[in-house]
Amino acid sequence: MLSRVANSIYWLNRYIERAENIARFSDVNFNMSLDMPIGMVQQWEPLIMTSGDRDLFFERYGEVTPENVIRFLTFDEEYPNSILSCLNSARENARSVREIISSEIWEQVNAFYHFVQDASKSTQVINWPSFFRRVKQESHLYVGIANVTMTHNEGWHFGQMGRFLERADKTTRILDVKYFILLPSARDIGSTLDELQWAALLRSASAYEMYRKQDLQRINPTAVAKFLLLDPAFPRSIRFCIHQAERSLQRITGTPKGTWCNPAERYLGKLRSDLDYLIIDEVIESGLHEFLDGLQSRISAVDDCIFDLFFELKAME
């Protein structure tokens, strides 16, 4: 497969997943605000801090207000990680590989983009929880269409790898939203408000029901962190995502399981192995935020290795 094509399919899926996950961690704030006591100030800056683009936000908007944060994360065409920008990039990547993907995939990406673009131009007041729910649904529809209309060959596995690496990264950021929201009010740790916020975080990751079905009757911060980090079967846990990304990488390279032949496989295999043997109590004791920061750096390093291995070859074709 041409590296140009592989790169486009990889990023098509990353951008769709990124748009969905921006909606998810924005939804965290809305869900938490519903449970906050009357008179308690909503916190919007954590959403900017977890995006990693705090400096850019203040350069463009200057002041943290609900309106500014929402505009920045959803419809800002000059911010490359806004939902609208992600879908524009996904659409351009899909357009460049229309001969590879199915017509149904293209139609869904195009419809998804126009839904968000139309919302950005609407003069009516937007129901944000409903909007974010629709973004998540459109992303799910895309994944379903891709899975049933595209041959599960090398190209499909590049898409899978991109999706799961993006999802793993954004799950770390969704968890980090809770850390930043607690920063100014550590006295609330262990309170009813704290429990409500952890429950809202689970819901934002579509994890609340699955968490409860594991006979976990109480919302315990350590148990929540363990579920989202290390559960081997939940499709949004970081461990599950890394396993799936490694599986697709091995299908692309043809490397037998358990052997590493290039830096991308070594980095990803080491990360997967570390998560397999990780003890959540050690993570909490050493600092969840610090661990998540390190995890984000390691996922980024895997992405760099994948670029060097597959996509940098474009100039040689």
C-alpha positions in Angstrom: 0.0 0.0 0.0 1.3 3.5 -0.8 2.3 5.4 2.3 0.2 8.3 1.1 -2.9 6.1 1.2 -2.0 4.5 4.5 -1.4 7.9 6.0 -4.8 9.3 4.8 -6.7 6.3 6.2 -4.8 6.5 9.5 -5.6 10.1 9.9 -9.1 9.9 8.6 -9.9 7.6 11.6 -7.9 9.6 14.1 -9.7 12.8 13.2 -13.2 11.2 13.4 -12.2 9.7 16.8 -10.7 13.0 17.9 -14.0 14.9 17.1 -15.9 12.3 19.1 -13.6 12.5 22.1 -13.6 16.3 22.1 -17.4 16.0 22.4 -16.9 13.5 25.2 -14.6 15.6 27.4 -16.7 18.7 26.8 -19.7 16.7 27.8 -17.9 15.9 31.1 -18.2 19.5 32.1 -21.9 19.7 31.2 -22.7 16.5 33.1 -20.7 17.7 36.2 -22.3 21.1 36.1 -25.7 19.6 36.5 -24.7 17.9 39.7 -22.9 20.9 41.2 -24.5 22.6 44.3 -26.3 25.9 43.6 -23.9 28.8 43.6 -20.8 26.7 42.8 -18.9 28.2 39.9 -18.5 26.0 36.9 -14.9 25.4 35.8 -14.2 25.7 32.1 -10.4 26.1 32.0 -9.8 22.4 32.8 -11.2 21.6 29.3 -8.6 23.9 27.7 -5.8 22.5 29.9 -6.5 18.9 29.0 -6.6 19.8 25.3 -2.9 20.8 25.6 -3.7 24.1 23.8 -4.1 26.5 26.7 -1.6 29.0 25.3 -3.3 29.1 21.9 -6.7 29.6 23.6 -5.5 32.6 25.6 -3.8 34.1 22.6 -7.0 33.9 20.6 -9.7 34.5 23.2 -8.0 36.0 26.3 -10.7 35.1 28.8 -12.1 31.8 30.0 -15.9 31.9 29.6 -18.3 29.1 28.7 -19.0 30.7 25.3 -15.3 31.1 24.5 -14.4 27.6 25.5 -17.2 26.1 23.6 -16.5 28.1 20.4 -12.8 27.2 20.6 -13.4 23.4 21.0 -16.3 23.1 18.6 -16.4 25.6 15.8 -13.1 27.5 15.7 -11.9 27.0 12.1 -8.4 28.3 12.9 -8.0 25.9 15.8 -6.8 22.6 14.2 -8.3 20.4 17.0 -11.8 21.8 17.1 -14.6 19.4 16.2 -15.2 21.3 12.9 -11.5 21.4 12.0 -11.2 17.7 12.7 -14.1 16.8 10.5 -12.8 19.1 7.7 -9.5 17.3 7.9 -11.2 13.9 8.0 -13.3 14.8 5.0 -10.2 15.9 3.0 -8.4 12.6 3.9 -11.4 10.6 2.9 -11.6 12.6 -0.4 -8.0 11.7 -1.2 -8.6 7.9 -0.9 -12.1 7.6 -2.3 -10.8 4.9 -4.6 -9.9 2.8 -1.5 -12.8 3.4 0.9 -16.4 2.5 0.2 -18.9 5.0 -1.1 -20.9 4.6 2.1 -17.9 5.7 4.2 -17.4 8.8 2.1 -21.1 9.6 2.3 -21.1 9.3 6.1 -17.9 11.4 6.5 -19.4 14.1 4.3 -22.8 14.1 6.1 -21.0 14.2 9.5 -19.0 17.3 8.4 -22.0 19.1 7.0 -24.0 18.5 10.2 -21.3 20.2 12.3 -20.7 23.0 9.7 -24.5 23.8 9.6 -24.6 23.9 13.4 -21.6 26.3 13.4 -23.5 28.7 11.1 -26.9 28.4 12.9 -28.4 31.5 14.4 -30.5 29.5 16.9 -29.4 28.6 20.4 -27.7 25.3 20.4 -28.6 22.6 22.8 -25.0 21.6 23.6 -25.7 18.2 25.4 -27.8 17.2 22.4 -25.2 18.4 20.0 -22.4 16.5 21.7 -24.6 13.4 21.8 -25.2 13.7 18.0 -21.5 14.0 17.4 -20.8 10.8 19.3 -23.6 9.0 17.4 -22.3 10.1 14.0 -18.9 8.9 14.9 -20.3 5.5 16.0 -22.2 5.3 12.7 -19.0 6.0 10.8 -17.2 3.1 12.7 -20.0 0.7 12.0 -20.2 1.6 8.3 -16.4 1.3 8.0 -16.4 -2.1 9.7 -19.1 -3.6 7.4 -18.3 -2.0 4.1 -14.5 -2.0 3.9 -12.4 -5.1 3.4 -10.4 -5.9 6.6 -7.1 -5.7 4.9 -4.0 -3.6 5.4 -5.8 -0.3 4.9 -8.5 -1.1 7.4 -5.9 -2.0 10.0 -4.2 1.4 9.5 -7.6 2.9 10.3 -8.0 0.7 13.3 -4.5 1.6 14.6 -5.2 5.3 14.2 -8.6 5.1 15.9 -7.4 3.1 19.0 -4.2 5.2 19.5 -6.4 8.4 19.4 -8.9 6.9 21.7 -6.3 5.8 24.2 -4.8 9.3 24.3 -8.2 11.0 24.7 -9.2 8.6 27.5 -6.2 9.8 29.4 -7.3 13.4 28.9 -10.9 12.6 30.0 -9.5 11.2 33.2 -7.3 14.3 33.6 -10.4 16.6 33.4 -11.3 15.3 36.9 -7.8 16.0 38.2 -7.9 19.6 37.0 -11.4 20.2 38.3 -10.3 19.1 41.7 -7.2 21.2 41.8 -8.7 24.3 43.4 -10.9 22.3 45.8 -9.0 19.3 47.1 -11.1 19.4 50.2 -14.0 17.9 48.2 -12.1 14.6 47.7 -14.2 11.8 49.1 -17.4 14.0 49.3 -20.7 13.3 47.7 -19.8 15.9 45.1 -16.6 14.0 44.3 -18.6 10.8 43.8 -21.1 12.6 41.5 -18.2 14.0 39.4 -16.6 10.5 39.0 -20.0 9.2 37.9 -20.3 12.0 35.4 -16.9 11.2 34.1 -17.8 7.5 33.6 -20.9 8.6 31.7 -18.9 10.8 29.4 -16.8 7.8 28.4 -20.0 5.6 28.0 -18.6 3.5 30.8 -21.1 4.0 33.6 -23.3 1.0 32.9 -20.4 -1.3 32.2 -18.7 -0.2 35.4 -21.8 -1.0 37.4 -22.3 -4.3 35.7 -19.0 -5.5 37.1 -20.6 -5.6 40.6 -19.0 -2.3 41.5 -21.9 -0.9 43.5 -20.0 2.2 44.7 -18.3 4.9 42.7 -14.7 4.6 44.0 -12.0 6.8 42.4 -9.4 4.0 42.4 -11.9 1.5 40.9 -13.0 4.1 38.2 -9.3 4.8 37.3 -8.6 1.1 37.2 -11.6 0.5 34.9 -10.8 3.2 32.4 -7.0 2.4 32.5 -6.7 -1.3 32.8 -10.0 -3.1 32.0 -9.1 -5.8 29.3 -12.5 -5.9 27.7 -14.1 -2.4 27.8 -13.5 -0.9 24.4 -12.6 2.6 25.7 -10.1 1.5 28.3 -6.5 2.4 27.6 -5.3 -1.1 27.9 -7.9 -2.4 25.5 -7.1 0.3 23.0 -3.3 -0.4 23.1 -3.9 -4.1 22.7 -6.1 -3.5 19.6 -3.6 -1.0 18.1 -0.8 -3.5 18.6 -2.9 -6.3 17.0 -3.4 -4.1 13.9 0.2 -3.1 13.7 1.2 -6.8 13.7 -1.3 -7.6 11.0 0.2 -4.8 8.9 3.8 -5.8 9.4 3.2 -9.6 9.5 5.3 -9.9 12.6 4.5 -12.9 14.8 2.9 -12.0 18.1 5.6 -11.7 20.8 8.4 -10.6 18.5 9.4 -7.0 17.8 11.1 -6.1 14.5 11.0 -2.3 14.4 10.8 0.7 16.8 7.0 1.1 16.5 6.4 -2.5 17.5 9.0 -2.3 20.3 7.4 0.9 21.7 3.9 -0.3 21.4 4.8 -3.8 22.8 6.5 -2.3 25.8 3.6 0.0 26.5 1.1 -2.9 26.2 3.3 -5.1 28.5 3.6 -2.4 31.1 -0.2 -1.9 31.2 -0.7 -5.7 31.4 1.3 -5.8 34.7 0.4 -2.4 36.1 -1.0 -2.2 39.6 -3.5 0.6 40.1 -2.6 1.3 43.7 1.0 2.1 42.6 -0.4 4.5 40.0 -2.6 6.3 42.6 0.2 6.4 45.1 2.7 7.9 42.7 0.1 10.4 41.2 -2.6 9.7 38.7 -2.0 13.0 36.9 1.7 12.4 36.5 1.1 8.9 35.3 -1.4 10.1 32.7 1.1 12.8 31.5 3.7 10.1 31.0 1.2 7.8 29.2 0.3 10.6 26.8 4.0 11.1 26.0 4.4 7.4 25.3 1.4 7.2 23.0 2.8 10.2 21.1 6.1 8.4 20.8 4.4 5.4 19.3 2.7 7.7 16.8 6.1 9.2 15.9 7.5 5.7 15.3 4.6 4.8 13.1 5.1 7.9 11.0 8.8 7.2 10.6 8.2 3.5 9.7 5.3 3.9 7.2 4.5 7.5 6.2 7.9 9.1 5.7 8.4 6.8 2.8 6.1 8.9 0.6 9.0 10.8 -0.8 10.7 7.6 -2.0 7.7 6.3 -3.9 
